[in-house]
Amino acid sequence: YANFRPVYPPSLYDKIASSVVPTGNETLAIDVGCGPGQATVALAAYFDKIVGIDPSQAQLQNAATHDRVSYQVGQATKLPAQNGTVAAVTAAQAAHWFDIPTFYQEVDRVLQPGGCLAMWTYGNVEFQDDPKLQAMVTQTLYEETLGQGGYWDDRRLLVENKYRDIPLLSDEYPGSYVGERIYTGHDIEGDMGKAQLIGYLRSWSGYVTYCQRNGIEQESPDDPIEPIRRYLESEMRYESDAIPVFFPVTMLLSVKTGRSGKDEL
């Protein structure tokens, strides 16, 4: 799973770390819905201690390791920290699965003054140099086969809409946070190999559901990804095994201004 997921640019982590107001104390970050720990380990360059939590033990068993990182099975509605002790709470491609009101209560409880909440998501892959591949992946596979067939969870719409339907923490606790929606500056650009791209498409939850419901085996004639794989193999331009890709990244960032959102005025 982790091998086929896009890698976030350093600028994204720079933005998160620079948003936290320094206290001089040891810094703790909690990465929620951490999955295999890609973002969790990246945060180790910026914070003294990072705890990654995920509801899936299977994901954590294969998680990336680092001296500053620990993992535990957990939920977004119960963060493993004492009141006011956390410098940053992060959620990479995960917040659309959360119970946001309860999660925000927990975030407000654990964040220290000057601490931040950063939640980000990447949109559908774009092949800006290959309209045919774009159509095969976006129109045929994503929208028609998986979308019209009802194989995507409804919460995928939150991702498609760049988290615009998720309120900022600063919207829910006005006066206690300063928040912003960031739509540019942290996009993912680079090359994917053919096997990596096919692996990424196979990791789509909609595709997994499609295969399970229809009893389809990967690489069988009925596998809806097979036409894409055959196209990549037949195209001369991909003989070097480098497919240019672009993923637009959106981040919701809120910084605690001082008092708790639940404090009385």
C-alpha positions as CSV (number, residue, x, y, z in Angstrom):
1,Y,0.0,0.0,0.0
2,A,2.6,2.5,1.1
3,N,4.8,1.7,-1.9
4,F,2.2,3.0,-4.3
5,R,1.0,6.2,-2.5
6,P,2.2,9.6,-3.6
7,V,4.9,11.3,-1.5
8,Y,4.2,14.8,-0.1
9,P,6.7,17.6,-0.8
10,P,8.9,18.9,2.0
11,S,7.2,22.3,1.6
12,L,4.1,20.9,3.2
13,Y,5.9,19.8,6.3
14,D,7.8,23.1,6.4
15,K,4.5,24.9,6.4
16,I,3.1,22.9,9.3
17,A,6.2,23.2,11.4
18,S,6.6,26.9,10.8
19,S,3.0,27.4,11.9
20,V,3.7,26.1,15.4
21,V,4.6,28.7,17.9
22,P,7.8,27.6,19.7
23,T,7.5,27.0,23.5
24,G,11.1,25.8,24.2
25,N,9.7,22.5,25.4
26,E,9.9,19.1,23.8
27,T,7.5,18.9,20.9
28,L,4.9,16.2,20.5
29,A,3.0,15.6,17.3
30,I,0.1,13.1,16.7
31,D,-0.5,11.8,13.2
32,V,-4.1,10.5,13.0
33,G,-5.1,7.9,10.5
34,C,-1.4,7.4,9.9
35,G,-1.7,4.2,7.8
36,P,1.8,2.9,7.0
37,G,3.4,5.9,8.5
38,Q,4.6,7.8,5.4
39,A,3.7,11.3,6.8
40,T,4.4,10.2,10.4
41,V,8.1,9.5,9.7
42,A,8.4,12.7,7.6
43,L,7.3,14.7,10.7
44,A,10.3,13.3,12.6
45,A,12.5,15.9,11.0
46,Y,10.4,18.7,12.7
47,F,9.2,17.4,16.0
48,D,10.9,15.6,19.0
49,K,8.3,12.9,19.4
50,I,5.6,11.6,17.0
51,V,2.8,9.2,17.8
52,G,1.0,7.7,14.8
53,I,-2.5,6.2,15.4
54,D,-4.6,4.2,13.1
55,P,-7.6,1.9,13.6
56,S,-6.0,-0.8,11.5
57,Q,-3.4,-3.0,13.2
58,A,-2.6,-4.5,9.8
59,Q,-1.5,-1.0,8.6
60,L,0.7,-0.4,11.6
61,Q,2.4,-3.8,11.4
62,N,4.0,-2.6,8.2
63,A,4.5,1.0,9.2
64,A,7.8,2.9,8.5
65,T,10.1,3.1,11.5
66,H,12.0,6.0,13.1
67,D,13.7,6.6,16.5
68,R,11.3,9.4,17.3
69,V,8.1,7.7,16.1
70,S,5.8,5.3,17.9
71,Y,2.5,3.7,16.8
72,Q,-0.6,2.5,18.4
73,V,-4.1,1.4,17.4
74,G,-6.5,4.2,18.0
75,Q,-9.3,6.4,16.8
76,A,-9.6,10.0,15.8
77,T,-12.2,10.5,18.6
78,K,-9.7,9.7,21.4
79,L,-6.2,11.1,21.0
80,P,-3.4,9.6,23.2
81,A,-2.3,12.8,25.0
82,Q,-2.9,14.9,28.0
83,N,-4.6,18.3,27.8
84,G,-2.6,21.1,26.2
85,T,0.5,19.0,25.5
86,V,0.6,18.6,21.7
87,A,2.4,20.9,19.3
88,A,0.7,19.5,16.1
89,V,-2.1,17.2,15.1
90,T,-1.9,16.0,11.5
91,A,-4.1,13.9,9.2
92,A,-2.8,13.0,5.8
93,Q,-5.5,11.8,3.3
94,A,-7.6,10.6,6.3
95,A,-9.8,13.4,7.7
96,H,-12.7,12.5,5.3
97,W,-13.2,9.3,7.4
98,F,-13.4,11.2,10.7
99,D,-16.3,12.2,12.9
100,I,-15.2,15.8,12.6
101,P,-17.1,17.4,15.5
102,T,-15.8,14.8,18.0
103,F,-12.3,14.9,16.5
104,Y,-12.2,18.7,16.8
105,Q,-13.2,18.5,20.4
106,E,-10.3,16.1,21.0
107,V,-7.9,18.3,19.0
108,D,-8.9,21.4,21.0
109,R,-8.3,19.4,24.2
110,V,-4.8,18.2,23.4
111,L,-3.3,21.2,21.5
112,Q,-1.1,23.5,23.4
113,P,-1.4,27.3,22.8
114,G,0.4,28.0,19.5
115,G,-0.2,24.4,18.4
116,C,-1.7,23.6,15.0
117,L,-4.0,21.2,13.3
118,A,-3.1,20.3,9.7
119,M,-5.3,18.1,7.6
120,W,-4.5,17.6,3.9
121,T,-5.7,15.6,0.9
122,Y,-4.6,15.0,-2.6
123,G,-7.0,15.0,-5.5
124,N,-7.1,12.6,-8.5
125,V,-4.0,12.0,-10.4
126,E,-3.4,14.1,-13.5
127,F,-1.4,13.2,-16.6
128,Q,-0.9,16.6,-18.1
129,D,1.1,15.2,-21.1
130,D,-1.2,12.3,-22.0
131,P,-4.9,13.1,-22.6
132,K,-5.6,9.4,-23.6
133,L,-4.2,8.0,-20.3
134,Q,-6.1,10.7,-18.4
135,A,-9.4,9.7,-20.0
136,M,-8.8,6.0,-19.3
137,V,-8.0,6.6,-15.6
138,T,-10.4,9.5,-14.8
139,Q,-13.4,9.1,-17.1
140,T,-13.5,5.4,-17.8
141,L,-12.2,3.8,-14.5
142,Y,-12.8,6.4,-11.8
143,E,-16.1,8.0,-13.0
144,E,-17.9,5.4,-15.1
145,T,-16.8,2.0,-13.9
146,L,-16.3,2.8,-10.2
147,G,-18.4,6.0,-9.8
148,Q,-21.6,5.2,-11.7
149,G,-21.5,1.7,-10.3
150,G,-21.6,3.0,-6.7
151,Y,-18.3,1.5,-5.6
152,W,-16.9,4.7,-4.0
153,D,-17.8,5.5,-0.4
154,D,-19.8,8.8,-0.2
155,R,-16.9,10.3,1.8
156,R,-14.8,10.3,-1.4
157,L,-16.8,13.3,-2.4
158,L,-15.1,15.3,0.4
159,V,-11.8,14.6,-1.3
160,E,-13.1,15.4,-4.8
161,N,-14.3,18.8,-3.4
162,K,-10.9,19.5,-1.9
163,Y,-12.3,19.4,1.7
164,R,-14.4,22.5,1.1
165,D,-17.3,20.7,2.9
166,I,-15.2,20.2,6.0
167,P,-15.2,23.2,8.3
168,L,-12.0,24.7,9.6
169,L,-11.3,24.2,13.3
170,S,-11.2,28.0,13.4
171,D,-14.8,28.0,12.1
172,E,-16.0,25.7,14.9
173,Y,-14.1,27.6,17.7
174,P,-14.1,31.2,16.5
175,G,-11.7,33.4,18.5
176,S,-9.6,30.4,19.6
177,Y,-7.9,29.6,16.3
178,V,-6.6,31.2,13.2
179,G,-7.3,29.1,10.1
180,E,-6.7,29.0,6.4
181,R,-7.4,26.8,3.4
182,I,-4.3,26.3,1.3
183,Y,-4.9,25.2,-2.3
184,T,-1.5,25.8,-3.9
185,G,2.1,25.5,-3.2
186,H,2.3,21.9,-1.9
187,D,1.2,19.8,-4.9
188,I,2.8,16.5,-5.7
189,E,4.8,16.4,-9.0
190,G,7.1,13.8,-10.4
191,D,7.3,10.5,-12.2
192,M,5.8,7.1,-11.4
193,G,6.9,3.8,-12.8
194,K,4.4,1.7,-14.7
195,A,4.2,-0.9,-11.9
196,Q,3.9,1.9,-9.3
197,L,1.0,3.6,-11.1
198,I,-0.9,0.3,-11.6
199,G,-0.3,-0.5,-7.9
200,Y,-1.6,2.9,-7.0
201,L,-4.8,2.4,-9.0
202,R,-5.2,-1.1,-7.4
203,S,-5.0,0.5,-4.0
204,W,-8.1,2.7,-4.7
205,S,-10.8,1.7,-2.3
206,G,-13.4,1.9,-5.1
207,Y,-11.4,-0.6,-7.1
208,V,-11.0,-3.0,-4.2
209,T,-14.8,-2.9,-3.6
210,Y,-15.5,-3.4,-7.3
211,C,-13.3,-6.6,-7.4
212,Q,-14.8,-7.9,-4.2
213,R,-18.4,-7.4,-5.1
214,N,-18.0,-8.9,-8.6
215,G,-15.6,-11.7,-7.8
216,I,-12.9,-10.3,-10.1
217,E,-9.3,-11.3,-9.7
218,Q,-6.5,-8.9,-10.5
219,E,-4.9,-9.2,-13.9
220,S,-7.9,-11.3,-15.1
221,P,-9.6,-10.3,-18.4
222,D,-12.4,-8.7,-16.4
223,D,-10.0,-6.5,-14.4
224,P,-10.9,-2.9,-15.3
225,I,-7.3,-1.8,-14.8
226,E,-6.0,-4.2,-17.5
227,P,-6.7,-1.9,-20.4
228,I,-4.6,0.8,-18.7
229,R,-1.8,-1.6,-18.0
230,R,-1.8,-2.8,-21.7
231,Y,-1.8,0.8,-22.9
232,L,1.2,1.7,-20.7
233,E,3.1,-1.4,-22.0
234,S,2.4,-0.5,-25.6
235,E,3.3,3.2,-25.5
236,M,6.9,3.9,-26.7
237,R,7.1,7.0,-24.5
238,Y,6.9,4.9,-21.3
239,E,9.7,2.5,-22.3
240,S,11.9,4.4,-19.8
241,D,9.3,3.6,-17.1
242,A,8.8,7.2,-16.2
243,I,5.2,8.5,-16.3
244,P,4.9,12.2,-15.4
245,V,2.1,12.7,-12.7
246,F,0.6,15.6,-10.8
247,F,-1.6,15.5,-7.7
248,P,-3.2,18.7,-6.5
249,V,-2.9,19.0,-2.7
250,T,-5.2,20.9,-0.4
251,M,-4.5,21.6,3.3
252,L,-6.7,22.9,6.1
253,L,-4.5,24.5,8.7
254,S,-5.6,26.0,12.1
255,V,-3.4,27.4,14.8
256,K,-4.5,27.8,18.4
257,T,-4.3,31.4,19.5
258,G,-4.1,30.8,23.2
259,R,-7.2,29.8,25.2
260,S,-9.2,26.6,24.7
261,G,-12.2,26.8,22.4
262,K,-14.3,25.4,25.3
263,D,-13.2,28.1,27.8
264,E,-15.9,30.5,28.9
265,L,-15.3,34.2,28.0
